């Protein structure tokens, strides 16, 4: 004789299947945010040196360094913002990955965070471009045979 242990066999209502969930592009997020942080820190250092040099006798060089530092800080901030958006909006990974790569390449105007920020940003952008969500299948109860 077969034991009736399955609630569906007893006529009890079964719970609806859980919605399919997808994972997040964590690697793309981390690479982008860390790379953007290097770009921002390097840009802040260039910005500070530009301010210091401007007060001295090399005012023209200080103004150029100040401008490059400000551009670096802005580009690094954009890389960080786009990296956070990659994590929050994984359905827009392709366009955000392209923006991260573009800002990272543009950051080469001031060495892109000693090239480390540039490399991490480009890696994060490519990870976002190649991101494919893996759906988690809903758990289904097993029925005894």
N, C-alpha and C positions, 0 to 999 in steps of 0.2 A: 504494500500500500504506500502511496506517495503522500508525504507530509505536506500540508498546506502552510508553507512558511512565507510565501510571497504575498504581500498585501494586495497586489493586483488580483491574485487568484481568489482572495477572500471578498472581493468586491469593494475594497477600500479605495478611495481616490488616490491617484499617484501624484507626486509633486511634479510641476512642469520642469522641463529641462532648463538648466541654467543657460543664460545667453553666452554666446561664444566671445571670449575675451582674447585680446592680442597683447603681446608683450611690447615693451618700449625700447627705443634705440638708445640704450644706456651708453654703449661705447662711443657712439657718435657724439652724444651729449658731453661726455667726460673729456674726450679729445678736444672738442671745440671750446669748452669752457676753460680748460687748462691752457690751451694754446692762446686764447684771447687774453687770459690773465698775464701770460708772459709778454704779449704785445703791449698791453696796458702798462705794465711795470717798466718795460724798456722805454716806452714813449714818455712816461712820467720822468724817467731819468734824463732823457734827452731834453725834455721841456725844462727841467730844473737847470740843466747845464746851460741851456739857452738863456735863461733868466740871469744866471750868474755872469755869463760872458757879456751880455748886453750892458751890464753895469760897468764893464771894463772898457778897454780900448778897442776891442774887436766887435763893435756894435753890429756890423753887417752880418758877421758869422753868427752872432747871438740871435739875431732876428730870424735867420734861416733855420737855426737849430730849434728855436722856439716854435716855428711854424711846423717843422717836421715832427716835433714831439707832440704837438696838438693833433696833427693828423693821425699819428700812431695811436694816441689815446682814443680818438674817435673810432678808428677802425677796430681796435681791440675791443672796445665796448660793443660795437656791432657784432663782432664774432661771438662774444659772450651772450648777447641778447638772442642771436639766431640759434646758438647752441641750446639755450633754455627753451626756445620755441620748438626746436627739434624734439625735445623730450615731451613738451606739453601737447604738441600737435603732430603726432607721428604720421598722420595722413598727408602732411605737407612736407615730408622729408626731402623729396626731390628738389623742390624749389629752394628750400632753406639750405640744403647741402650746396647748391650752386652759389648761393649768396655767401656762405661761409668760405668757400673756396675763393670766390672773387675778392672778398675783403682780406683774406689771408695773403693772396698774391699782391694786392695793392699795398699791404703793409710792408712789402719789401723796400718801399721808398726810404724807410729808416731802419733797415735790416730785420724787420719783422720779429722783434723780440729775440735778437741774437740768432736768428734763423730757426731757433727751437720753437718759438710760437708760431712761425709760419708753417713749419713742418707738421706740428700737431694740429693746426687749423685745417691744413689740406687733408690730413689723414681723417680728421673728424668729418669734413665735408664729403669725402669719398665713402666713408662708412655710412653716412646718411643717404648718399645716392644709391648704395647697394643694399640698403636695408629692405628686408622683406619680412613682414610680420608672420609669425608662426602662430596660427590659431590654436587655442587650447580647446580640445574637444570636450563637450559636456559629459559628465560622468553618467553612465547608464547603469542601472542596477542589473546585476547578473541574476539570471533565473536558473534555479537548479534543474538538472535534467531528470 
